[in-house]
Amino acid sequence: MQALAPLVRVEKSAVAASVGRSPIVAVVRHADPGEAARQARAFLAGGLELVEVTFTVPEATDLVRTLLAERGAAGPPWIGMGTVTTPERARAAVAAGSEFLVTPNVSAEVAEIARAAGLYLVMGALTPTELVAAHRLGADLLKVYPLPTVGGPKYLEIVRQPLGDIGPMLAGGGYGIEEIPAYRAAGAVAFGIGAPLVGADAAETGQRIARALALARG
């Protein structure tokens, strides 16, 4: 496979530092590209260091390019792409300048592209078999997904009993801001959350972000 490189090389350690310092991955997932752009800018303005634009957003790669151009100098904040389910999407994300990749699934091909590009990889998995496979493929952060439908924090607590040593885990799958402490107590070190961060206006969005960050940091 031909080596791929992001437009500006981002050290994985820098993204990892943001995960530790600001452990909310703000998910932008909206069918209206204009609203998706508004949400992404609100997340960035609110002080979040990790913003994930998913491929479910129409023209998602164009939005990433625009956000990177508006940011200018190197992050944080970091702008990544999510729902990277295929190698084709992974290559498109790298070409757009994505600074980290997020998947909902385990994919050896996506992992190889992320590794070749030197990008921080958040890989989705649910069962113990999938979580171990994602770890063996070199995922930097294991996205346990979708948690709410299989038991929420209790599932995470149970699965971490034998697997707590294979790598840090992000809680994903759709839950509210006030549920963050329960996932944190169960062992999550990062939290993927999107729509609950969006308020009626910029002020309310900022308040929700501040609350989510406070709970995520403990």
C-alpha positions in Angstrom: 0.0 0.0 0.0 1.2 3.4 -0.9 2.1 5.5 2.2 -0.3 8.3 3.0 0.4 11.4 5.0 -1.9 14.1 6.4 -1.6 17.6 5.0 0.2 18.7 8.1 1.7 15.8 10.1 0.1 15.7 13.6 1.9 13.8 16.3 -0.3 11.1 17.8 1.1 12.1 21.2 -0.4 15.6 20.8 -3.8 14.2 20.2 -3.4 11.8 23.0 -2.5 14.7 25.3 -5.8 16.4 24.3 -7.7 13.2 25.1 -6.2 13.3 28.6 -6.7 17.0 29.1 -10.1 17.5 27.4 -11.7 14.0 27.2 -14.8 14.9 25.2 -14.8 13.9 21.6 -17.6 16.1 20.2 -19.4 14.3 17.4 -20.8 16.3 14.5 -23.6 14.1 12.9 -26.3 16.1 11.1 -28.1 15.6 7.7 -28.0 19.3 7.0 -24.4 20.4 6.1 -25.1 24.0 7.2 -26.3 22.9 10.7 -23.3 20.5 10.9 -20.9 23.3 10.2 -22.7 25.5 12.8 -22.4 22.8 15.4 -18.7 22.1 14.6 -17.9 25.8 15.0 -19.8 26.0 18.2 -17.9 23.0 19.6 -14.6 24.6 18.6 -15.6 28.0 20.1 -16.7 26.3 23.3 -13.2 25.1 24.0 -13.3 21.5 23.0 -10.1 20.1 21.8 -11.4 17.1 19.8 -14.1 17.6 17.1 -15.2 14.6 15.0 -17.0 15.2 11.7 -18.7 12.0 10.7 -19.0 10.8 7.1 -22.8 10.8 7.6 -22.6 14.6 7.1 -23.1 15.5 3.5 -19.8 16.8 2.0 -18.0 15.9 5.2 -14.5 16.2 3.8 -15.2 19.7 2.5 -16.3 20.7 6.0 -13.1 19.3 7.5 -11.0 21.3 5.0 -12.9 24.4 5.7 -12.6 24.0 9.5 -8.9 23.4 9.2 -8.4 26.5 7.0 -10.4 28.6 9.5 -8.3 27.3 12.4 -5.1 28.0 10.7 -2.1 27.1 12.8 -1.7 23.6 14.3 -4.1 22.5 17.0 -5.4 21.9 19.5 -8.2 21.9 18.8 -7.9 18.9 16.6 -10.4 18.1 13.8 -10.9 14.5 12.9 -13.3 12.3 10.9 -15.7 9.7 12.1 -17.8 6.8 10.7 -14.6 5.8 8.9 -16.0 2.3 8.0 -14.0 1.6 4.9 -10.5 2.1 3.4 -12.0 4.4 0.9 -13.3 6.7 3.6 -10.0 6.4 5.5 -8.1 7.6 2.4 -10.6 10.4 1.8 -10.2 11.5 5.5 -6.4 11.5 5.2 -6.6 13.5 2.0 -8.9 16.1 3.6 -6.3 16.6 6.4 -8.2 14.8 9.2 -6.0 14.8 12.4 -7.5 11.6 13.9 -9.8 8.8 12.7 -12.8 7.3 14.5 -14.5 4.1 13.4 -17.7 2.3 14.7 -16.2 -1.0 13.7 -13.1 -3.1 13.6 -11.3 -2.8 10.3 -7.7 -4.0 9.6 -7.6 -2.0 6.4 -8.6 1.3 8.1 -6.0 0.6 10.9 -3.3 0.1 8.3 -4.1 3.4 6.6 -4.2 5.2 9.9 -0.8 3.7 10.8 0.7 4.6 7.5 -0.4 8.2 7.9 0.7 8.4 11.5 -2.8 9.3 12.7 -4.4 8.7 16.1 -7.0 6.0 15.8 -10.1 5.6 17.8 -11.6 2.2 16.8 -15.1 1.0 17.6 -15.7 -2.4 19.1 -18.2 -4.0 21.4 -17.6 -7.6 22.3 -14.4 -8.8 24.1 -13.3 -10.5 20.8 -13.7 -7.2 18.9 -12.0 -5.1 21.6 -9.0 -7.4 21.7 -8.9 -7.4 17.9 -9.0 -3.6 17.8 -6.2 -3.4 20.4 -4.0 -5.8 18.4 -4.6 -3.7 15.2 -3.0 -0.8 17.1 -6.0 1.3 18.1 -4.9 4.2 20.3 -8.3 4.4 22.0 -11.0 1.7 22.1 -14.5 3.1 21.4 -16.9 0.8 23.2 -20.0 1.1 21.0 -22.9 1.2 21.2 -23.0 1.1 25.0 -26.5 2.3 26.0 -28.2 -0.5 24.1 -26.3 -3.3 25.8 -26.3 -2.2 29.4 -24.5 1.1 29.5 -22.0 1.7 32.3 -22.6 -1.8 33.8 -21.6 -3.4 30.5 -18.4 -1.3 30.4 -17.6 -2.2 34.0 -18.0 -5.9 33.3 -16.1 -6.0 30.1 -13.2 -4.1 31.6 -12.8 -6.6 34.4 -10.8 -9.0 32.1 -9.8 -6.4 29.5 -8.8 -3.4 31.5 -5.2 -3.8 30.6 -5.5 -3.7 26.8 -5.9 0.0 26.4 -7.9 3.1 27.3 -11.6 3.1 26.4 -14.0 5.7 25.2 -17.7 5.4 25.9 -19.8 5.7 22.8 -23.3 5.2 21.6 -25.6 8.1 22.6 -26.1 9.2 26.1 -26.7 12.4 28.0 -24.2 14.7 29.7 -25.3 13.8 33.2 -24.5 10.1 32.4 -20.8 10.9 31.9 -19.9 10.2 35.6 -21.3 6.7 35.5 -19.3 5.8 32.4 -16.2 7.4 34.0 -16.7 5.3 37.2 -17.0 2.2 35.0 -13.6 2.9 33.5 -14.0 5.2 30.4 -11.3 7.8 30.0 -13.0 9.6 27.1 -16.6 10.3 26.0 -18.1 10.5 22.6 -21.0 12.9 22.7 -22.7 15.2 20.2 -26.3 16.4 20.1 -26.6 16.8 23.9 -23.9 19.4 23.7 -26.0 21.6 21.4 -28.0 24.3 23.1 -30.6 26.7 21.8 -27.9 29.4 21.4 -24.2 29.8 21.7 -24.4 30.7 25.4 -26.3 27.5 26.3 -24.0 25.4 24.1 -21.0 26.8 26.0 -22.7 26.0 29.3 -23.3 22.4 28.2 -19.8 22.0 27.0 -18.4 23.3 30.3 -20.6 21.0 32.2 -19.6 18.0 30.1 -15.9 18.8 30.4 -16.2 19.2 34.2 -17.9 15.8 34.6 -15.5 14.1 32.2 -12.5 15.4 34.1 -14.0 14.3 37.4 
